[in-house]
Amino acid sequence: MYVFFSFLTALVSIAGGVLMIMLIMKGINRSQEIRQQTYMKTLEKGIYDYRLIGGKKSTGTAVLGWGIVFTAIGAALFFSFMALGITAEAMAGSLVPMFMGIGLIIYYVVRSKTATEEKQNGEPVVFNQPSDGTKIAIKNDE
């Protein structure tokens, strides 16, 4: 009886977790659909506004962050394996994430040195300006 109850509890908690993930993904998908519809409506009017695409601009530091995380995990595993006296077979489990992280950090450094800076004035680009001289107003909720 106890085994059945524990199995049922595990099954309910797994189903609840899957349901929560599905609801979160549905909400994210719906907000992306609304943003895409708004963007398409502005394109139909001849206005390209990059602010409608996706919120804040990327700073490009995600690669560096993941590199630091992987390097830290690899280093922690490496030193814990060394302290426990585990060598050879288990060492690969620590060196793989550490070198992945080092590779990501090197990629970030090389990319940041070779990348060109893009300057934007913060204003939307209007393709088809009305011929009567009126300006198209864009509501900015920032």
TINU-511620 format. One record per residue (C-alpha): residue number from 1; z, y, x; residue in three letters. Coordinates in Angstrom, 3 decimals, decimal comma. Example, Ala and Ser with C-alpha at 12.3 -4.5 7.8 and 13.67 -1.06 7.14 Angstrom:
<pts>
  seq         z         y         x  type
    1     7,800    -4,500    12,300   Ala
    2     7,140    -1,060    13,670   Ser
</pts>
This chain:
<pts>
  seq         z         y         x  type
    1     0,000     0,000     0,000   Met
    2     0,909     2,369     2,834   Tyr
    3    -2,423     1,712     4,597   Val
    4    -4,353     2,498     1,417   Phe
    5    -2,433     5,761     0,948   Phe
    6    -3,063     6,882     4,527   Ser
    7    -6,758     5,973     4,196   Phe
    8    -6,998     7,930     0,951   Leu
    9    -5,255    10,934     2,525   Thr
   10    -7,647    10,880     5,480   Ala
   11   -10,638    10,584     3,152   Leu
   12    -9,503    13,523     1,005   Val
   13    -8,842    15,723     4,041   Ser
   14   -12,244    14,908     5,557   Ile
   15   -13,950    15,641     2,239   Ala
   16   -12,027    18,915     1,945   Gly
   17   -13,050    19,944     5,451   Gly
   18   -16,696    19,138     4,772   Val
   19   -16,546    21,080     1,499   Leu
   20   -15,041    24,121     3,241   Met
   21   -17,753    24,058     5,911   Ile
   22   -20,446    23,774     3,242   Met
   23   -19,036    26,756     1,335   Leu
   24   -18,868    28,874     4,492   Ile
   25   -22,452    27,972     5,399   Met
   26   -23,611    28,788     1,856   Lys
   27   -22,011    32,241     2,073   Gly
   28   -23,602    32,926     5,444   Ile
   29   -26,984    31,752     4,156   Asn
   30   -26,726    33,961     1,077   Arg
   31   -25,902    37,074     3,103   Ser
   32   -28,855    36,364     5,396   Gln
   33   -31,146    35,979     2,373   Glu
   34   -30,026    39,347     0,982   Ile
   35   -30,541    41,020     4,370   Arg
   36   -34,011    39,439     4,666   Gln
   37   -34,996    40,613     1,160   Gln
   38   -33,867    44,154     1,958   Thr
   39   -35,787    44,095     5,224   Tyr
   40   -38,963    42,842     3,510   Met
   41   -38,709    45,556     0,841   Lys
   42   -38,505    48,263     3,498   Thr
   43   -41,466    46,757     5,357   Leu
   44   -43,502    46,849     2,136   Glu
   45   -42,797    50,587     1,976   Lys
   46   -44,013    50,974     5,571   Gly
   47   -40,611    51,479     7,171   Ile
   48   -39,346    49,441    10,099   Tyr
   49   -35,614    49,894    10,546   Asp
   50   -34,103    47,555    13,144   Tyr
   51   -30,624    48,261    11,764   Arg
   52   -31,458    46,171     8,677   Leu
   53   -32,250    43,073    10,717   Ile
   54   -28,894    41,963    11,905   Gly
   55   -25,916    44,208    12,289   Gly
   56   -24,732    45,255    15,694   Lys
   57   -26,935    44,987    18,742   Lys
   58   -26,352    42,193    21,191   Ser
   59   -24,752    43,209    24,447   Thr
   60   -26,158    40,189    26,289   Gly
   61   -22,812    38,996    27,599   Thr
   62   -22,614    35,750    25,607   Ala
   63   -24,118    33,794    28,495   Val
   64   -21,462    35,170    30,828   Leu
   65   -18,699    34,285    28,358   Gly
   66   -19,892    30,696    27,974   Trp
   67   -20,272    30,433    31,747   Gly
   68   -16,671    31,478    32,256   Ile
   69   -15,461    29,055    29,561   Val
   70   -17,345    26,071    31,029   Phe
   71   -16,261    26,924    34,567   Thr
   72   -12,619    27,203    33,479   Ala
   73   -12,748    23,887    31,614   Ile
   74   -14,383    22,163    34,570   Gly
   75   -11,893    23,639    37,030   Ala
   76    -8,935    22,640    34,845   Ala
   77   -10,223    19,069    34,581   Leu
   78   -10,959    18,968    38,306   Phe
   79    -7,475    20,060    39,332   Phe
   80    -5,784    17,789    36,782   Ser
   81    -7,804    14,807    38,027   Phe
   82    -6,912    15,686    41,617   Met
   83    -3,215    15,914    40,707   Ala
   84    -3,343    12,530    38,983   Leu
   85    -5,185    10,958    41,911   Gly
   86    -8,278    10,097    39,883   Ile
   87   -11,412    10,139    41,992   Thr
   88   -15,060     9,118    41,863   Ala
   89   -15,812     8,021    38,276   Glu
   90   -13,733    10,595    36,428   Ala
   91   -14,627    13,413    38,803   Met
   92   -18,093    13,692    37,257   Ala
   93   -16,420    14,576    33,965   Gly
   94   -14,993    17,679    35,572   Ser
   95   -17,861    18,670    37,834   Leu
   96   -20,527    18,638    35,114   Val
   97   -18,975    21,420    32,953   Pro
   98   -17,938    23,356    36,047   Met
   99   -21,467    23,442    37,456   Phe
  100   -22,890    24,190    33,994   Met
  101   -20,619    27,233    33,875   Gly
  102   -21,545    28,303    37,400   Ile
  103   -25,209    27,971    36,467   Gly
  104   -24,731    30,156    33,390   Leu
  105   -22,930    32,799    35,450   Ile
  106   -25,744    32,789    38,035   Ile
  107   -28,304    33,073    35,213   Tyr
  108   -26,447    36,082    33,793   Tyr
  109   -26,324    37,829    37,176   Val
  110   -30,025    37,237    37,901   Val
  111   -31,100    38,248    34,407   Arg
  112   -29,024    41,418    34,410   Ser
  113   -30,539    42,487    37,736   Lys
  114   -34,131    41,852    36,646   Thr
  115   -33,923    43,033    33,036   Ala
  116   -35,228    46,430    32,085   Thr
  117   -33,175    48,756    29,976   Glu
  118   -34,556    49,440    26,529   Glu
  119   -33,884    52,895    25,170   Lys
  120   -33,841    53,470    21,428   Gln
  121   -33,136    56,734    19,722   Asn
  122   -31,426    55,125    16,743   Gly
  123   -33,995    56,283    14,217   Glu
  124   -36,195    53,970    12,134   Pro
  125   -39,919    53,775    12,782   Val
  126   -42,063    54,890     9,828   Val
  127   -45,616    53,517     9,837   Phe
  128   -47,170    55,075     6,744   Asn
  129   -45,944    58,625     6,311   Gln
  130   -46,937    60,144     2,940   Pro
  131   -49,904    62,523     3,224   Ser
  132   -48,312    65,212     1,026   Asp
  133   -45,747    66,041     3,757   Gly
  134   -42,662    64,576     2,081   Thr
  135   -40,341    62,514     4,215   Lys
  136   -39,091    59,069     3,293   Ile
  137   -35,296    59,107     3,158   Ala
  138   -33,306    56,170     4,437   Ile
  139   -29,759    55,735     3,290   Lys
  140   -27,479    55,024     6,219   Asn
  141   -24,146    53,428     5,273   Asp
  142   -22,639    53,478     8,764   Glu
</pts>
